[in-house]
């Protein structure tokens, strides 16, 4: 069972007649990345040997628990919803949904029971005989110049969407989130930086004598858009302090 969200435990990934052990192993790894654990393989055209193990990496538990079955009905038994994957249109592919539309359909039943998602063979995908067992298909939208996806890549993309919709994606905490120097500066601290910058830029004759504040306003607007941290503001204070010290030491008659 998934350790992230019980809903993910209702997802069944089914590979129909995969021809490459590497793809099966990579599928296991893609599933593990996104909290999925139930894999069935229908009539595999390969041995799930060392090649599969190598590609599975830290997901060998999924590989070892893979169900090998002879028919699609065996693989989808008990499912409330069965969706195929295909980039083609046609009567056997309808309703043909984008992956995002497919997620909406999955959402309607996922808390009630298993949902099976079928992926076809590397060379030609799912046949119409396979699609008879589905309730629609999902397509991964790609550039029109290259619509064919590697099998495990297709699983990875669909698994990612499933996790974003039904998992518990937790954003990584900002580095040193409790560090006061990683917090935004106060208006007083920004004002101190701007005054310091203006003094040094005037010293090196960067600011024009007429309407020099217009240049400073451009710089202020830049900093406001970038939302610097206090650490970054202090760093800039140090930069301009060093610049001022350098000018006083090496520039003749600095202002």
N, C-alpha and C positions, 0 to 999 in steps of 0.2 A: 504494500500500500504506500502511496506517496506520502512523504513527510511534510508536504507543504499545504495541501488542501484536499479534503476528502473527495471533493468533486472530481479531481483529476484521476481518482481511482476508478471512475466510471468510463474513462476513455480507453478504447481498444484500438490499437494500431494493427492493421492487417496488411501483410505483403502477399501479393498474389504472384506465384511462380517467379520469385527473384532468381536471377541467373548468376549473381556474383556474391560470394561470401563476404567480400570487402564491404559491399553495400549493406548487407545485413548487419555486420558489425558496426558500421557507421550509423545505421539507423538506431541501434541500441544506445549509442553514445548520444545521439541527438535527443532521444527520448529522455535519457537520464538528465541531460542539461535542463530540461523543462518539466521535470516532475512526473513523467509518465512511466508506467512500469509494465503494462500488459501488451505483449507482442504475440501475434499469431502469424504463422507462415503457411500459406496454402501451396502444396506441391512444389517445394523448393527445387530449383534446377541446379543446386550446388550443395556441397557439404558444408555444414557450419563448423568448419575446421579452424586451424590455427590462424588463417587469414582473417576470419571473422573475429577471433579472440583479440588479435593485434589491433584491429580497428575499434573494437568495443572499449578498449582501455579500461577505465574504471567503472564500466557498466556491464561487466561480465555476468553479474547476477541476472540482468534482464535476458542476456543471451542464453544463459543456462536454464531459465524458466520459460523460454519460448515454446509455445504450443505448435507442433507440426501437425497439420490436418490435411485431409485430401479434398475437401470441398469447402466452398464459401459458406453454405448454410451451417456447417459445423463451426466455422470461425465466428459467425455473427449470431450464433444461438443466444437468445435471451435479450438481444439488443432492442431498444426502443426506437433508435434512429440509426440508419446506415447511409453514409455518404461516400461516394467514390470521389476520386480526384482525376480530372481530365482537363486539358486545354482545348478540346474540340467541342463543337456544338453538334447537335443531332438529337433525334427523337429518344435515343436511349440515355442521353445525357441530361434530360430535363427533369426538374428545373435545374438549370445551370447557374450556379451562384458564384460570386466572388468569395474569397476566403472570409472576408469580413461579414458578408451576408450569411455564410455558413455558420459563423459563430453565433449569430442571432438565432438561427434555427436550433443549434445545439443548446443554447441557453434555455429554450423552452422545455427541454426534457432532461437535462443533465442531472438535476437533483432528484429525478425519479428513477433512474436506472442507466444501464450501459448504453454508450454511443460508440458505434464502430466506424472507423474511417479506413477505406480501402485504397491501396496504392498498387498500381499495375507493374508490369514487367518493364525492365530497363529500355527495351527496344521499341515496344509499341503500346505500352500502357494497359489499360483495362479494355477487354473486348465487350461486345454487346451482350454476350452470354454472361459475362461477369456483372455487367451493369443492370441486368434484370433483377439482381438481388439488392440493388440500392434504391434509395428514395430521393435521389438527386445527386448532383456532382458539384464539387468545388473546383474552381480554377485559380491558380496563382497568376496574377496579372504580371506579364513580362513584356519586354520590348518585342515588337512584332517581328523584328529581324532574327530573333532566336527565342523560340517559345519552349523548346525542350529543356527539361531540367533533369539533372542526375537524381536517381531515386532517393538516396539518403538526404540530398539537399532539399527535395520536396518535403520529405518528412520533417526536416529541421524547421522549415519555414512555417508549416502548419502547426507543429508543436509549439513554436514560439508564440503564434497567435493564440493558441489554446491557453498557454500559460499567462499571457497578458490579460486574457479575459476571465480565466477561472482559477488561476493560481493566486499566490500572495506575493507578487513582486515587491520586495522591500528595497527602497533606494539606499544605496550605500551612504553612510553618514559622511558629512563633510569632514575632511581632515581637521583634526583638532577643533571640533565644533565648540568645545567649551573654552577654548583659548580666547581671551578678550581681544587679542590682536587679530583674530579672524572675524571679528564682528565689524559692522559698518562704522565708519568714523562719525563723530558728532559734527554738527554744523560749525562749532567753534574750531574743531581740529581741521576741518576743510578750509575754513577762513584763514587759519594760521598758515596752512600750506600755500594758499593762493597769494597771501601777502608776501610770503618768503619768495615764491617764484617771481612775483612781479618785481621785487627789489633786485633779485639777481639778474633777471632778464633785462632790466633797465641798466644795470651795471655793465653788462656786456653789449649794450646798445642794440639788443634784439628788438625791443619794443619801440615803435615809432614815437617821436616826440608829440605828434598830434594824434589824439584819439587812441592812445596805446591801450586803453581799457577794452576797445573792440576786440583786440587780439586776445586779451585775457578772458573775455567772455567766451570766445571760441574754445579756449582751453578748459574753462569751467564747465561748459556744456559737454565737452568730451568726457571729463571725469564723472559728471553726473550720469551719463549714459553707461559708463563702464562699472558703476557701483563698486569702487575700490574698497578693500578692507583697511582697517587701521594699520596693519602691518605694511601694506603697500604705500599708504600715505606717509608713514614714518620713513620708509625706504626712500621715497622721493624727497622728503625733507633732507635726508642725509646726502642725496645726490647734489641737491642745490647748495647745501652748506659746503660740500667739498669744492664745488665749482666756484663759489664765492671765495673760499680760502685760496684756491689756485690763482684766481685773478689778482687777489691782493698781494700774492707773493711774486708772481711772474709778469703781470701786466703793468706797464708803466702808467702811473697816474690813473688807476681805475676810479670810477665814480663811486 
